[in-house]
Amino acid sequence: MESNEKAIILKQIIPFFVNRRDIYAIQQKDGTYRIEKKLLTDKVLLHHITGKETIGAYQLAPKSNTVKYICIDIDEGTIKNPQETAKKIYYRFQQGFINEAVWLEASRFPDHSYHIYLLLNSVPGDVAKYIGNQGLKKIGITGIEVFPKQSELSKEKPYGNLVKIPLGLHQEKGKWSKFLNPETFQPLLTKELLTMRQAKVTSQQIEKIRLSITKEKSEKQKNYSNQYTVQKGSSDLDLFTVPCVKTFRDNSIPEGERHNTFDKNFSIMYRNSKGTFEGVQNFAEELSHNQQSF
C-alpha cells in the first residue's frame, strides 16, 4: 500500500468508523480482543490498516450515547445464503437512505462473512437499534446481529460492544477486510470509497422513532400482562407455569444481590396468589434448587 493511499484511508475513511478514542481493543491471534484503556491514536490506526495490529472500536459515545453507524453482521456459519442475504439488506437500506451511506464489507475476504454499514450523523443508540431492527423486519430477516446492541452505556456496562474497524487484517484467519461491489462481491478501489457520506437523521425523525419505540414497549407489556396475570386469591394456580418463575427454577443465574430481589418478589407473588405463606418453604426449595445463593 502506497503512503498516499494510507493517508487517504487514515484521514478520509477510518473516521466514519471511530466514535470514541479514549479506549479501544486489540485483536489477538486467536481472534479474541484485549482491551486497551489508552488513547486510540493515528499511529495505532495506521498499524491497523497496515496489518501490524487489528483494532476494535467501541461504538457508543460515552456521554451522548450516540453512534456514527449501524452495522448488520452476517455470519456465514448461521446464514444459509450469506451473499443473497447481504445483498437484500444492502438494497433495503439504500431505499431509505442516501446510497453513499450504505456499504458492504467482507470482514475477511474472500470468506462469506459480511457487514452492512449504514453511516449516520450522531444518532442516539436506541434510535439506531430501532432503525437496524426495523430494516431487517421489513424484509423478513431474523437471526442476524445488529450493532449497536446497547441503547446506552451504564456503570455496569461502560463500554458496550466493539466492532472491528474495516480495512484491517483478521489476526486469526490472516485475511483482510475489503469493501465490496454489491453486484460482483469483488473489492472496491480505495478511490471508490471517497464517496462515503453520512446519512442525516433529523431531530424530528428521532422524536418520531422514539414515539414508535415507546409505543412498541407499551404494547409488549400490555400483551404480556394480558397473556398472564397472577390474580390475588388464585390459590389453585400452579405458580411454576408463570414464565419468570419457571425460568428462574430451570436456570442458574450468577450470585449477587439480584437474588434478594427475586426472593422478595416471588414471596409476594406466592402470598398474593395463595392468600397465605403456608407452604412457601416447599415452593422456595423447588424454585431455587438451581441457584447457588438464594
FIDOFI-85531 format. One line per 3 residues: number of its first residue (from 1); their letters; for each residue x, y, z of N, C-alpha, C, CB. Coordinates in steps of 0.2 Angstrom, whole numbers, padded with zeros to 4 digits. Glycine has a CB too. Layout:
FIDOFI-85531
NUM> a> X,Y,Z,X,Y,Z,X,Y,Z,X,Y,Z; ...
This chain:
FIDOFI-85531
1> mes> 0004,-0006,0000,0000,0000,0000,0004,0006,0000,-0005,0000,0006; 0003,0011,-0005,0007,0017,-0005,0005,0021,0000,0006,0020,-0012; 0010,0026,0002,0010,0030,0008,0004,0035,0007,0016,0034,0009
4> nek> 0002,0037,0000,-0003,0042,-0001,-0010,0038,0000,-0003,0045,-0008; -0010,0032,-0001,-0016,0028,0000,-0017,0027,0007,-0016,0021,-0004; -0012,0026,0011,-0013,0025,0018,-0016,0031,0021,-0006,0023,0021
7> aii> -0013,0037,0019,-0015,0044,0021,-0023,0045,0020,-0011,0049,0018; -0025,0043,0014,-0032,0044,0012,-0036,0039,0016,-0033,0042,0005; -0035,0033,0017,-0039,0029,0022,-0039,0031,0029,-0036,0022,0021
10> lkq> -0033,0033,0031,-0032,0035,0038,-0037,0042,0040,-0025,0037,0040; -0036,0046,0035,-0040,0053,0036,-0047,0053,0033,-0035,0058,0033; -0048,0050,0028,-0055,0051,0025,-0060,0045,0025,-0054,0052,0018
13> iip> -0057,0039,0027,-0061,0033,0028,-0062,0031,0035,-0058,0027,0024; -0057,0030,0039,-0057,0027,0045,-0062,0031,0050,-0050,0026,0048; -0061,0038,0050,-0065,0042,0054,-0073,0040,0054,-0064,0049,0053
16> ffv> -0076,0038,0049,-0083,0036,0049,-0084,0030,0054,-0085,0033,0042; -0079,0026,0056,-0080,0020,0060,-0077,0021,0067,-0077,0014,0056; -0075,0027,0069,-0072,0028,0075,-0076,0033,0079,-0064,0030,0075
19> nrr> -0079,0031,0084,-0083,0036,0088,-0080,0038,0095,-0090,0033,0089; -0076,0034,0097,-0073,0036,0104,-0065,0034,0103,-0076,0033,0110; -0061,0039,0106,-0054,0037,0105,-0050,0036,0112,-0050,0043,0102
22> diy> -0054,0036,0118,-0051,0036,0124,-0050,0028,0126,-0056,0039,0129; -0052,0024,0122,-0052,0017,0123,-0052,0013,0117,-0057,0014,0129; -0049,0007,0117,-0050,0003,0111,-0048,-0004,0113,-0046,0005,0105
25> aiq> -0048,-0009,0108,-0046,-0016,0109,-0042,-0018,0103,-0053,-0020,0110; -0038,-0023,0105,-0033,-0026,0100,-0035,-0033,0099,-0026,-0025,0102; -0036,-0035,0093,-0037,-0042,0091,-0031,-0047,0092,-0040,-0043,0084
28> qkd> -0032,-0052,0096,-0027,-0057,0097,-0026,-0062,0091,-0028,-0060,0104; -0021,-0066,0092,-0020,-0071,0087,-0026,-0077,0086,-0013,-0075,0088; -0029,-0077,0092,-0035,-0082,0092,-0042,-0079,0090,-0035,-0085,0099
31> gty> -0041,-0072,0088,-0047,-0069,0086,-0051,-0065,0092,-0052,-0074,0083; -0049,-0066,0098,-0052,-0063,0104,-0049,-0056,0104,-0051,-0067,0110; -0052,-0052,0109,-0049,-0045,0109,-0047,-0043,0116,-0055,-0040,0107
34> rie> -0041,-0039,0117,-0039,-0037,0123,-0040,-0029,0123,-0031,-0038,0124; -0043,-0027,0129,-0045,-0020,0130,-0039,-0016,0131,-0050,-0019,0135; -0038,-0010,0128,-0033,-0006,0129,-0036,0001,0132,-0028,-0005,0123
37> kkl> -0035,0002,0138,-0038,0009,0141,-0033,0014,0140,-0039,0008,0149; -0032,0016,0134,-0027,0022,0132,-0030,0025,0126,-0020,0019,0131; -0027,0030,0123,-0030,0034,0118,-0029,0030,0111,-0026,0040,0117
40> ltd> -0034,0030,0107,-0033,0027,0100,-0031,0033,0096,-0040,0025,0098; -0024,0032,0095,-0021,0037,0091,-0020,0036,0083,-0013,0038,0094; -0018,0041,0079,-0017,0039,0072,-0012,0034,0071,-0016,0046,0068
43> kvl> -0007,0034,0075,-0002,0029,0075,-0005,0022,0075,0004,0030,0080; -0009,0021,0080,-0012,0014,0081,-0017,0013,0075,-0016,0014,0088; -0020,0018,0073,-0025,0016,0067,-0020,0015,0061,-0029,0022,0066
46> lhh> -0015,0018,0060,-0010,0016,0055,-0008,0009,0055,-0004,0021,0055; -0006,0007,0061,-0005,0000,0062,-0010,-0005,0060,-0003,-0002,0070; -0016,-0002,0061,-0022,-0006,0059,-0023,-0007,0052,-0029,-0003,0062
49> itg> -0022,-0002,0048,-0023,-0003,0041,-0017,-0006,0037,-0024,0004,0038; -0011,-0006,0041,-0005,-0010,0038,-0005,-0017,0040,0001,-0006,0039; -0009,-0019,0045,-0009,-0026,0047,-0005,-0027,0053,-0007,-0030,0042
52> ket> -0001,-0022,0056,0003,-0023,0061,-0001,-0025,0068,0007,-0017,0063; -0007,-0022,0068,-0012,-0023,0074,-0019,-0023,0070,-0011,-0018,0080; -0023,-0026,0074,-0030,-0026,0072,-0034,-0023,0077,-0033,-0033,0069
55> iga> -0038,-0017,0076,-0041,-0013,0081,-0049,-0014,0081,-0039,-0006,0081; -0052,-0015,0087,-0059,-0015,0088,-0061,-0008,0091,-0062,-0021,0092; -0066,-0005,0088,-0068,0002,0091,-0074,0001,0095,-0068,0007,0086
58> yql> -0075,0004,0100,-0082,0004,0104,-0086,0009,0101,-0081,0006,0112; -0092,0007,0100,-0097,0010,0095,-0101,0016,0099,-0102,0006,0093; -0102,0016,0105,-0106,0021,0108,-0102,0026,0111,-0111,0018,0114
61> apk> -0104,0033,0110,-0100,0038,0113,-0102,0038,0121,-0102,0045,0110; -0097,0039,0125,-0098,0038,0132,-0103,0044,0136,-0092,0039,0136; -0103,0050,0133,-0108,0055,0136,-0114,0055,0133,-0104,0061,0136
64> snt> -0114,0055,0126,-0120,0056,0122,-0124,0050,0121,-0119,0060,0116; -0121,0044,0122,-0124,0038,0120,-0126,0038,0112,-0130,0036,0124; -0122,0041,0108,-0124,0041,0101,-0119,0037,0097,-0124,0048,0098
67> vky> -0121,0035,0091,-0117,0031,0087,-0116,0034,0080,-0120,0024,0086; -0111,0032,0076,-0110,0035,0069,-0112,0030,0064,-0103,0037,0069; -0114,0024,0066,-0116,0019,0061,-0120,0014,0064,-0110,0017,0057
70> ici> -0124,0010,0059,-0127,0004,0061,-0123,-0001,0057,-0135,0004,0059; -0122,-0007,0060,-0118,-0012,0057,-0123,-0019,0058,-0111,-0014,0060; -0124,-0022,0052,-0128,-0028,0052,-0123,-0034,0050,-0133,-0028,0046
73> did> -0122,-0038,0055,-0117,-0043,0055,-0120,-0050,0052,-0114,-0045,0062; -0117,-0052,0046,-0120,-0058,0043,-0114,-0063,0043,-0122,-0056,0035; -0116,-0068,0047,-0111,-0074,0048,-0112,-0080,0044,-0111,-0076,0056
76> egt> -0108,-0082,0040,-0109,-0087,0036,-0110,-0094,0039,-0103,-0088,0031; -0108,-0094,0046,-0110,-0100,0050,-0117,-0101,0052,-0105,-0100,0056; -0121,-0095,0052,-0128,-0095,0054,-0133,-0094,0049,-0128,-0091,0060
79> ikn> -0131,-0091,0043,-0135,-0089,0037,-0134,-0094,0031,-0134,-0082,0035; -0139,-0097,0029,-0138,-0101,0023,-0136,-0098,0017,-0145,-0105,0022; -0138,-0092,0015,-0136,-0089,0009,-0134,-0082,0011,-0142,-0088,0004
82> pqe> -0127,-0082,0013,-0125,-0075,0016,-0124,-0070,0010,-0118,-0076,0019; -0122,-0071,0004,-0122,-0066,-0001,-0129,-0064,-0003,-0119,-0069,-0007; -0134,-0068,-0004,-0140,-0066,-0005,-0143,-0062,0000,-0145,-0072,-0007
85> tak> -0142,-0064,0006,-0145,-0060,0012,-0141,-0053,0012,-0143,-0064,0019; -0135,-0053,0012,-0131,-0047,0012,-0134,-0042,0006,-0124,-0048,0011; -0135,-0044,0001,-0137,-0040,-0005,-0144,-0037,-0003,-0138,-0044,-0011
88> kiy> -0149,-0042,-0001,-0155,-0040,0001,-0155,-0034,0006,-0159,-0046,0004; -0151,-0035,0011,-0151,-0030,0017,-0148,-0023,0014,-0147,-0032,0022; -0143,-0024,0010,-0139,-0018,0007,-0144,-0014,0003,-0134,-0020,0002
91> yrf> -0148,-0017,-0001,-0153,-0013,-0006,-0159,-0011,-0002,-0155,-0017,-0011; -0161,-0014,0004,-0166,-0012,0008,-0164,-0005,0011,-0168,-0017,0014; -0158,-0004,0014,-0156,0002,0017,-0155,0007,0012,-0149,0001,0021
94> qqg> -0153,0005,0006,-0152,0011,0001,-0159,0014,-0001,-0149,0008,-0005; -0164,0010,0000,-0171,0013,-0001,-0173,0019,0003,-0176,0007,-0001; -0170,0018,0009,-0172,0023,0014,-0167,0029,0016,-0174,0020,0021
97> fin> -0161,0028,0013,-0155,0032,0014,-0151,0034,0008,-0151,0030,0020; -0147,0039,0008,-0143,0040,0003,-0138,0034,0001,-0139,0047,0004; -0137,0033,-0005,-0133,0027,-0007,-0126,0028,-0004,-0133,0027,-0015
100> eav> -0123,0034,-0004,-0116,0035,-0001,-0116,0033,0006,-0114,0042,-0003; -0121,0032,0010,-0121,0030,0017,-0121,0022,0018,-0126,0033,0020; -0122,0018,0013,-0123,0011,0013,-0117,0008,0010,-0130,0009,0010
103> wle> -0114,0003,0014,-0108,0000,0012,-0108,-0008,0014,-0102,0003,0014; -0105,-0012,0009,-0105,-0019,0010,-0097,-0020,0011,-0107,-0023,0004; -0096,-0024,0017,-0089,-0026,0019,-0089,-0033,0020,-0087,-0022,0025
106> asr> -0083,-0036,0017,-0081,-0043,0019,-0076,-0042,0024,-0079,-0047,0012; -0078,-0045,0030,-0074,-0044,0036,-0067,-0048,0035,-0077,-0046,0042; -0067,-0053,0031,-0061,-0057,0030,-0062,-0060,0023,-0060,-0063,0035
109> fpd> -0061,-0056,0018,-0061,-0058,0011,-0056,-0063,0009,-0060,-0052,0006; -0058,-0069,0005,-0065,-0069,0002,-0070,-0073,0005,-0063,-0072,-0005; -0070,-0074,0012,-0075,-0078,0016,-0081,-0075,0015,-0073,-0079,0023
112> hsy> -0087,-0078,0016,-0094,-0076,0015,-0096,-0073,0022,-0098,-0081,0012; -0092,-0069,0025,-0094,-0066,0031,-0094,-0058,0030,-0089,-0068,0037; -0100,-0055,0031,-0101,-0048,0028,-0104,-0044,0034,-0106,-0048,0023
115> hiy> -0102,-0038,0033,-0105,-0032,0037,-0109,-0027,0032,-0100,-0028,0041; -0115,-0025,0034,-0118,-0020,0030,-0118,-0014,0035,-0126,-0022,0028; -0115,-0008,0032,-0114,-0002,0036,-0119,0003,0034,-0107,0000,0036
118> lll> -0122,0006,0038,-0126,0012,0037,-0123,0018,0041,-0134,0011,0039; -0120,0022,0037,-0116,0028,0040,-0121,0033,0042,-0111,0031,0036; -0121,0036,0048,-0125,0041,0051,-0122,0047,0054,-0130,0038,0056
121> nsv> -0125,0052,0054,-0123,0058,0059,-0124,0055,0066,-0127,0065,0057; -0122,0059,0071,-0123,0056,0078,-0130,0055,0080,-0119,0061,0083; -0132,0048,0080,-0139,0046,0082,-0139,0043,0088,-0141,0042,0076
124> pgd> -0144,0044,0092,-0144,0040,0099,-0145,0033,0098,-0151,0042,0102; -0141,0029,0102,-0141,0022,0102,-0147,0018,0101,-0137,0019,0107; -0153,0020,0105,-0159,0017,0104,-0162,0018,0098,-0164,0019,0110
127> vak> -0161,0024,0095,-0164,0025,0088,-0161,0021,0083,-0163,0033,0086; -0154,0021,0083,-0150,0017,0078,-0152,0009,0079,-0142,0017,0080; -0153,0007,0085,-0155,0000,0086,-0162,-0001,0082,-0156,-0002,0093
130> yig> -0166,0003,0083,-0173,0003,0080,-0173,0003,0073,-0177,0009,0083; -0169,0007,0070,-0168,0008,0063,-0166,0001,0060,-0163,0014,0061; -0160,-0001,0063,-0157,-0008,0061,-0162,-0013,0061,-0151,-0009,0065
133> nqg> -0165,-0014,0067,-0170,-0020,0068,-0176,-0019,0063,-0172,-0020,0075; -0179,-0013,0062,-0185,-0012,0058,-0183,-0014,0051,-0187,-0005,0059; -0177,-0012,0049,-0175,-0013,0042,-0175,-0021,0040,-0168,-0010,0041
136> lkk> -0172,-0025,0045,-0172,-0032,0044,-0179,-0035,0045,-0168,-0035,0050; -0183,-0032,0049,-0190,-0034,0050,-0194,-0033,0044,-0194,-0031,0056; -0193,-0028,0040,-0197,-0026,0034,-0196,-0031,0028,-0196,-0019,0032
139> igi> -0190,-0034,0029,-0189,-0039,0023,-0189,-0046,0026,-0182,-0037,0020; -0191,-0047,0032,-0192,-0054,0034,-0186,-0057,0036,-0196,-0057,0030; -0181,-0054,0038,-0174,-0057,0040,-0174,-0057,0048,-0168,-0054,0037
142> tgi> -0172,-0063,0050,-0171,-0064,0058,-0164,-0067,0059,-0177,-0068,0061; -0162,-0068,0065,-0156,-0071,0067,-0150,-0068,0065,-0157,-0078,0064; -0150,-0061,0064,-0144,-0058,0062,-0143,-0052,0068,-0145,-0055,0055
145> evf> -0136,-0052,0069,-0135,-0047,0074,-0135,-0040,0072,-0128,-0048,0077; -0137,-0035,0076,-0137,-0028,0074,-0133,-0024,0079,-0145,-0025,0074; -0129,-0020,0077,-0125,-0016,0081,-0127,-0009,0080,-0117,-0017,0080
148> pkq> -0128,-0005,0085,-0126,-0006,0092,-0131,-0011,0095,-0126,0000,0096; -0129,-0015,0100,-0133,-0019,0104,-0136,-0016,0110,-0129,-0026,0106; -0132,-0011,0112,-0135,-0007,0118,-0138,0000,0116,-0129,-0006,0123
151> sel> -0143,0002,0120,-0146,0009,0118,-0141,0014,0122,-0153,0009,0121; -0138,0012,0127,-0134,0017,0131,-0129,0013,0136,-0139,0022,0135; -0124,0017,0138,-0119,0014,0142,-0122,0015,0150,-0112,0018,0141
154> ske> -0118,0012,0154,-0120,0012,0161,-0114,0011,0165,-0126,0007,0163; -0114,0011,0172,-0109,0010,0176,-0107,0002,0176,-0110,0011,0184; -0112,-0002,0175,-0111,-0009,0174,-0108,-0011,0167,-0117,-0013,0175
157> kpy> -0110,-0007,0162,-0108,-0008,0155,-0105,-0001,0152,-0113,-0011,0151; -0099,0000,0154,-0096,0007,0152,-0094,0008,0145,-0091,0009,0157; -0093,0002,0142,-0090,0002,0135,-0095,0000,0130,-0084,-0002,0135
160> gnl> -0099,-0005,0131,-0104,-0008,0126,-0100,-0013,0121,-0107,-0002,0122; -0103,-0014,0116,-0099,-0019,0111,-0095,-0015,0107,-0105,-0022,0107; -0089,-0019,0104,-0085,-0016,0099,-0086,-0019,0093,-0077,-0017,0102
163> vki> -0084,-0016,0088,-0084,-0018,0081,-0077,-0017,0078,-0090,-0014,0076; -0075,-0023,0075,-0068,-0022,0071,-0068,-0017,0066,-0066,-0029,0068; -0064,-0012,0066,-0063,-0007,0061,-0062,-0010,0054,-0058,-0002,0063
166> plg> -0065,-0008,0049,-0064,-0011,0042,-0057,-0009,0040,-0069,-0007,0037; -0055,-0013,0035,-0049,-0012,0031,-0043,-0015,0035,-0048,-0005,0029; -0044,-0019,0040,-0039,-0022,0044,-0038,-0029,0042,-0040,-0021,0051
169> lhq> -0033,-0032,0045,-0031,-0039,0044,-0034,-0043,0050,-0024,-0041,0044; -0038,-0049,0048,-0040,-0053,0054,-0035,-0057,0056,-0046,-0058,0051; -0033,-0057,0062,-0027,-0059,0065,-0027,-0067,0065,-0025,-0057,0072
172> ekg> -0033,-0070,0066,-0033,-0077,0067,-0033,-0080,0060,-0039,-0079,0071; -0037,-0077,0055,-0038,-0080,0049,-0033,-0078,0044,-0045,-0079,0046; -0030,-0072,0045,-0025,-0070,0040,-0028,-0067,0034,-0020,-0075,0039
175> kws> -0034,-0065,0034,-0037,-0062,0029,-0040,-0055,0030,-0044,-0066,0027; -0039,-0051,0024,-0041,-0044,0025,-0048,-0042,0024,-0037,-0040,0020; -0050,-0037,0028,-0057,-0034,0027,-0056,-0030,0020,-0058,-0029,0033
178> kfl> -0062,-0030,0016,-0062,-0027,0010,-0069,-0024,0009,-0060,-0031,0004; -0070,-0018,0007,-0077,-0016,0004,-0078,-0018,-0003,-0077,-0008,0005; -0084,-0020,-0004,-0086,-0024,-0010,-0091,-0021,-0014,-0088,-0031,-0008
181> npe> -0091,-0022,-0020,-0096,-0020,-0025,-0102,-0025,-0024,-0094,-0021,-0033; -0108,-0023,-0022,-0114,-0027,-0020,-0116,-0031,-0026,-0119,-0023,-0018; -0114,-0030,-0032,-0116,-0034,-0038,-0111,-0040,-0039,-0117,-0030,-0044
184> tfq> -0105,-0038,-0039,-0100,-0043,-0041,-0097,-0046,-0034,-0094,-0040,-0045; -0097,-0043,-0029,-0094,-0045,-0022,-0086,-0045,-0023,-0097,-0052,-0020; -0084,-0041,-0027,-0077,-0040,-0028,-0075,-0034,-0025,-0075,-0040,-0036
187> pll> -0068,-0033,-0022,-0066,-0027,-0019,-0066,-0021,-0023,-0059,-0028,-0016; -0068,-0015,-0019,-0068,-0009,-0022,-0061,-0006,-0022,-0073,-0004,-0019; -0060,-0001,-0026,-0053,0003,-0026,-0054,0008,-0020,-0052,0006,-0032
190> tke> -0048,0010,-0017,-0048,0015,-0012,-0052,0021,-0014,-0041,0016,-0010; -0051,0023,-0021,-0053,0030,-0023,-0061,0029,-0023,-0051,0031,-0030; -0064,0023,-0024,-0071,0022,-0024,-0074,0023,-0017,-0073,0015,-0027
193> llt> -0070,0023,-0012,-0073,0024,-0005,-0073,0031,-0003,-0068,0020,0000; -0070,0035,-0007,-0071,0043,-0006,-0077,0046,-0007,-0066,0046,-0010; -0082,0042,-0009,-0089,0044,-0010,-0093,0043,-0003,-0093,0041,-0015
196> mrq> -0090,0040,0002,-0093,0039,0008,-0096,0045,0011,-0089,0036,0013; -0103,0045,0013,-0106,0051,0017,-0110,0048,0022,-0110,0055,0012; -0112,0052,0027,-0116,0050,0032,-0123,0052,0030,-0114,0054,0039
199> akv> -0128,0048,0032,-0135,0049,0031,-0137,0053,0037,-0139,0043,0030; -0141,0058,0036,-0143,0063,0041,-0150,0061,0044,-0144,0070,0039; -0151,0059,0050,-0157,0058,0053,-0159,0064,0057,-0156,0052,0058
202> tsq> -0164,0068,0056,-0166,0074,0059,-0169,0073,0066,-0171,0078,0054; -0169,0078,0070,-0172,0078,0076,-0179,0076,0076,-0171,0085,0080; -0183,0079,0071,-0190,0077,0070,-0190,0069,0069,-0193,0081,0065
205> qie> -0186,0066,0065,-0186,0059,0064,-0184,0055,0070,-0181,0057,0058; -0180,0058,0074,-0178,0054,0080,-0184,0054,0085,-0172,0058,0083; -0187,0060,0086,-0193,0061,0090,-0198,0056,0088,-0196,0068,0090
208> kir> -0199,0055,0081,-0205,0051,0079,-0203,0043,0080,-0205,0052,0071; -0196,0042,0079,-0194,0035,0081,-0195,0033,0088,-0187,0034,0078; -0193,0038,0092,-0194,0037,0099,-0201,0036,0102,-0190,0042,0103
211> lsi> -0205,0039,0098,-0213,0038,0100,-0214,0031,0098,-0217,0043,0096; -0212,0028,0092,-0213,0022,0090,-0210,0017,0095,-0210,0020,0083; -0204,0018,0097,-0201,0014,0102,-0205,0013,0109,-0194,0016,0104
214> tke> -0207,0019,0111,-0212,0019,0117,-0218,0015,0116,-0213,0026,0119; -0221,0016,0110,-0227,0013,0109,-0226,0005,0108,-0230,0015,0102; -0221,0003,0105,-0220,-0004,0105,-0218,-0007,0112,-0213,-0006,0100
217> kse> -0215,-0004,0116,-0214,-0006,0123,-0220,-0007,0127,-0209,-0002,0127; -0224,-0002,0126,-0231,-0002,0129,-0235,-0008,0127,-0234,0005,0128; -0235,-0009,0120,-0239,-0014,0118,-0237,-0021,0120,-0239,-0014,0110
220> kqk> -0230,-0022,0120,-0227,-0028,0123,-0229,-0030,0130,-0219,-0028,0122; -0228,-0024,0134,-0230,-0025,0141,-0238,-0027,0142,-0229,-0019,0145; -0242,-0024,0138,-0249,-0025,0138,-0250,-0032,0136,-0253,-0020,0134
223> nys> -0247,-0034,0131,-0248,-0041,0128,-0246,-0046,0133,-0245,-0042,0122; -0241,-0045,0137,-0238,-0049,0142,-0243,-0050,0148,-0231,-0047,0144; -0245,-0044,0150,-0250,-0043,0155,-0256,-0047,0154,-0251,-0036,0157
226> nqy> -0259,-0046,0147,-0265,-0050,0145,-0264,-0057,0145,-0267,-0047,0139; -0258,-0059,0143,-0256,-0066,0142,-0256,-0070,0149,-0250,-0067,0138; -0253,-0066,0154,-0253,-0069,0160,-0253,-0064,0166,-0246,-0073,0161
229> tvq> -0257,-0065,0170,-0258,-0060,0176,-0259,-0065,0182,-0263,-0055,0176; -0255,-0064,0188,-0257,-0068,0194,-0262,-0064,0198,-0250,-0069,0198; -0268,-0067,0199,-0273,-0063,0202,-0273,-0065,0210,-0280,-0065,0199
232> kgs> -0274,-0060,0214,-0274,-0062,0221,-0280,-0067,0222,-0276,-0055,0225; -0278,-0072,0227,-0283,-0077,0229,-0284,-0082,0224,-0289,-0073,0230; -0279,-0083,0218,-0280,-0088,0214,-0276,-0094,0216,-0277,-0086,0207
235> sdl> -0279,-0097,0222,-0275,-0102,0226,-0274,-0109,0222,-0279,-0104,0232; -0278,-0110,0217,-0277,-0116,0213,-0271,-0116,0208,-0283,-0119,0210; -0269,-0110,0207,-0264,-0108,0201,-0257,-0112,0203,-0263,-0101,0200
238> dlf> -0255,-0115,0198,-0248,-0118,0198,-0243,-0112,0196,-0247,-0124,0193; -0240,-0110,0201,-0235,-0104,0200,-0229,-0106,0196,-0232,-0102,0207; -0228,-0112,0195,-0222,-0114,0190,-0224,-0114,0183,-0220,-0121,0192
241> tvp> -0230,-0112,0182,-0232,-0110,0175,-0231,-0103,0173,-0240,-0112,0173; -0230,-0099,0178,-0228,-0092,0177,-0221,-0092,0174,-0228,-0088,0184; -0220,-0088,0168,-0214,-0088,0164,-0208,-0086,0168,-0214,-0084,0158
244> cvk> -0208,-0081,0172,-0202,-0079,0176,-0200,-0084,0181,-0203,-0072,0179; -0206,-0087,0184,-0204,-0092,0190,-0201,-0098,0187,-0211,-0094,0193; -0204,-0101,0181,-0201,-0107,0178,-0194,-0105,0175,-0206,-0108,0172
247> tfr> -0193,-0100,0172,-0186,-0098,0170,-0181,-0098,0176,-0186,-0091,0167; -0183,-0095,0181,-0179,-0095,0187,-0177,-0102,0190,-0182,-0090,0193; -0183,-0106,0190,-0182,-0113,0193,-0177,-0117,0188,-0189,-0116,0193
250> dns> -0178,-0116,0182,-0174,-0121,0177,-0167,-0118,0175,-0178,-0121,0171; -0165,-0112,0177,-0159,-0109,0175,-0155,-0106,0181,-0160,-0104,0169; -0149,-0107,0181,-0144,-0104,0186,-0142,-0097,0184,-0138,-0108,0187
253> ipe> -0143,-0092,0189,-0140,-0086,0187,-0134,-0084,0192,-0146,-0080,0188; -0130,-0080,0190,-0124,-0078,0194,-0126,-0076,0201,-0119,-0073,0191; -0121,-0077,0206,-0123,-0075,0213,-0123,-0067,0213,-0118,-0078,0218
256> ger> -0126,-0065,0218,-0126,-0057,0219,-0133,-0055,0222,-0125,-0054,0212; -0133,-0049,0223,-0139,-0046,0226,-0146,-0047,0223,-0138,-0038,0228; -0145,-0048,0216,-0151,-0049,0212,-0156,-0055,0215,-0150,-0050,0205
259> hnt> -0152,-0059,0219,-0156,-0065,0222,-0161,-0062,0227,-0151,-0070,0225; -0159,-0057,0230,-0163,-0054,0236,-0170,-0051,0232,-0159,-0048,0239; -0169,-0048,0227,-0175,-0045,0223,-0179,-0051,0221,-0172,-0041,0217
262> fdk> -0177,-0056,0218,-0181,-0062,0216,-0184,-0065,0222,-0177,-0067,0213; -0181,-0066,0228,-0183,-0069,0234,-0189,-0065,0236,-0178,-0069,0240; -0189,-0058,0237,-0194,-0054,0239,-0200,-0054,0234,-0192,-0047,0239
265> nfs> -0199,-0054,0228,-0204,-0053,0223,-0208,-0060,0222,-0202,-0051,0216; -0204,-0066,0222,-0208,-0072,0222,-0212,-0073,0228,-0203,-0078,0221; -0209,-0071,0234,-0213,-0072,0240,-0220,-0068,0240,-0209,-0069,0246
268> imy> -0219,-0062,0238,-0225,-0058,0237,-0230,-0061,0232,-0224,-0051,0234; -0228,-0064,0226,-0232,-0067,0222,-0235,-0073,0225,-0228,-0070,0216; -0232,-0077,0229,-0234,-0083,0232,-0240,-0081,0237,-0229,-0087,0236
271> rns> -0239,-0076,0241,-0244,-0073,0246,-0250,-0071,0242,-0240,-0068,0250; -0249,-0067,0237,-0255,-0064,0233,-0259,-0069,0230,-0252,-0059,0228; -0255,-0075,0228,-0259,-0080,0224,-0263,-0085,0229,-0254,-0084,0220
274> kgt> -0259,-0087,0234,-0262,-0092,0239,-0266,-0089,0245,-0256,-0096,0242; -0265,-0082,0246,-0268,-0079,0251,-0265,-0081,0258,-0275,-0081,0252; -0259,-0084,0258,-0256,-0086,0264,-0249,-0088,0262,-0259,-0092,0267
277> feg> -0244,-0088,0268,-0237,-0090,0267,-0237,-0098,0268,-0233,-0086,0271; -0242,-0101,0270,-0242,-0108,0271,-0239,-0112,0265,-0248,-0111,0274; -0234,-0116,0266,-0232,-0120,0260,-0226,-0116,0256,-0237,-0121,0256
280> vqn> -0224,-0110,0258,-0220,-0106,0254,-0213,-0109,0255,-0219,-0099,0257; -0211,-0113,0260,-0204,-0116,0261,-0203,-0121,0255,-0203,-0119,0268; -0208,-0125,0254,-0208,-0130,0249,-0207,-0127,0242,-0214,-0135,0249
283> fae> -0211,-0122,0241,-0211,-0118,0235,-0204,-0115,0234,-0216,-0113,0235; -0201,-0112,0239,-0194,-0109,0238,-0189,-0114,0237,-0193,-0105,0244; -0190,-0120,0240,-0184,-0125,0239,-0184,-0128,0232,-0186,-0131,0244
286> els> -0190,-0129,0229,-0191,-0131,0222,-0188,-0126,0217,-0198,-0134,0220; -0190,-0120,0219,-0189,-0114,0215,-0181,-0113,0214,-0192,-0108,0217; -0178,-0114,0220,-0171,-0112,0220,-0166,-0117,0219,-0170,-0108,0226
289> hnq> -0168,-0123,0217,-0163,-0129,0218,-0157,-0128,0213,-0166,-0136,0216; -0158,-0124,0208,-0153,-0122,0203,-0148,-0116,0205,-0156,-0121,0196; -0150,-0113,0210,-0147,-0107,0212,-0142,-0108,0218,-0152,-0101,0214
292> qsf> -0136,-0106,0217,-0130,-0107,0222,-0131,-0103,0228,-0124,-0105,0219; -0135,-0097,0227,-0136,-0092,0233,-0142,-0089,0232,-0130,-0087,0233; -0147,-0092,0237,-0154,-0090,0236,-0157,-0090,0243,-0158,-0094,0231
